[in-house]
Amino acid sequence: MRVQATATTMSWIPSESVWSPMRRAFELGLAHWDEPLPDKVAGPEEVRELCRQDRFRFANVLSGWADVEDGRITDVGVDEGSGLVMGATTLRVARVGATFAAASLPTLRPAPERVGDAAVAFSQTVGGRTGAPLPRRVARPPYVQWFAPIVWTTLTLTLRADGSSDVHLSGASTFPRHWVYDAGGRLAEKSGVTDEDTWLRHSFGQRTPWGDADTPALTVAVESELERQLSHDLMRGGAVPQVRRMKQGQTLTRQGDPGDELYLLLDGVVVVDVDGEPLGEVGPGAILGERAVLEGGRRTSTLTAATPVRVAVASSDAIDLDRLRELARSHRREER
């Protein structure tokens, strides 16, 4: 019997991820941000169709198989369709668009690693850089780079003899945002932080998987569908929310303090703490502070930035309170 599974990452540029001087090019329309990706993809063909629609910057598609006899894996392999799906970059000057084909790097795919007799782990690194030049200062010799930095993802797919599988983003460039889809095509996890400055200054030469270094990926759980709907309402509604930037270790809310603001976590990871005990971490897309808005104006938890963080700050009248109550019932982060 043969079992198989496909895992995917798609990497894209949300508007809130660009804060360097490069942002000006986006605001002037010379470059474009990406709309959020779908929550589910049907398979590699849909990924390639999304690429044709210019919905993402690049994708990592990894399809593995295993032959199984009497509950033991006897042979393994990777499908030919696995590898890099690389998009292009379109720049607009004086209303004229110029499309730059991306430069793809060789796919890195070490031999599958057996995990006992009944599981096997596949790993695959793909990436490249845009063909458009990006002159900039960098942190080490030659101190100036003309070509754009390297982007990449390293995807790990674990396939078991019973047909079940796990997927994990084990490494990635610190820019752009990376979304990970499991064998069922469902959004399974996402990168928690986009660090554009580190990417611009360091992601070239030896400090990439094609040199001697990968960057471990900080991933977070996926927010709920309702949170995604509310996030869209906050960011695309009438009043534009204020965006607040926080350093690692700074406190967003403190348990017991008054507060009537609602927060949308745009980038970074926040620790939720009640009575001095950490209850968990949340990442981009999470709605925070809803219980104080709905239950008397006192913060029910302390929220601390575990990484550099960007949050959108909105007043309670900027969102549908009935939907916010539904979200609060599903959260209950503070209950142990």
Buried (B, 14 or more C-beta within 10 A) or exposed (E): EEBBBBBBBBBBBBBBBBBEEBBEBBEEEBBBBBEBBBEEBEBBEBBBEBBEEBBBBBBBBBBBBBBBEEEEBEEBBBBEBBBBBBBBBBBBEEEEEEEBEBBBBEBBBEEBEEEEEBBBBBBBBBBBBBBBEBEBEBEEEEEEBEBBBBBBBBBBBBBBBEBEBBBBBBBBBBBBBBBBBBBEBEBBBBBBBBBBEBBBBBBBBEBBBBEEEBBEBBBBBBBBEBBBEBBEBBBEEEEEBEBBBBEEEEBBBEBEEEBEBBBBBBBBBBBBBBEEEEBEBBBBBBBBBBBBBBEEEEBBBBBBBBBBBBBBBBEBEBBEEEBBBBBBEEBEBBEE
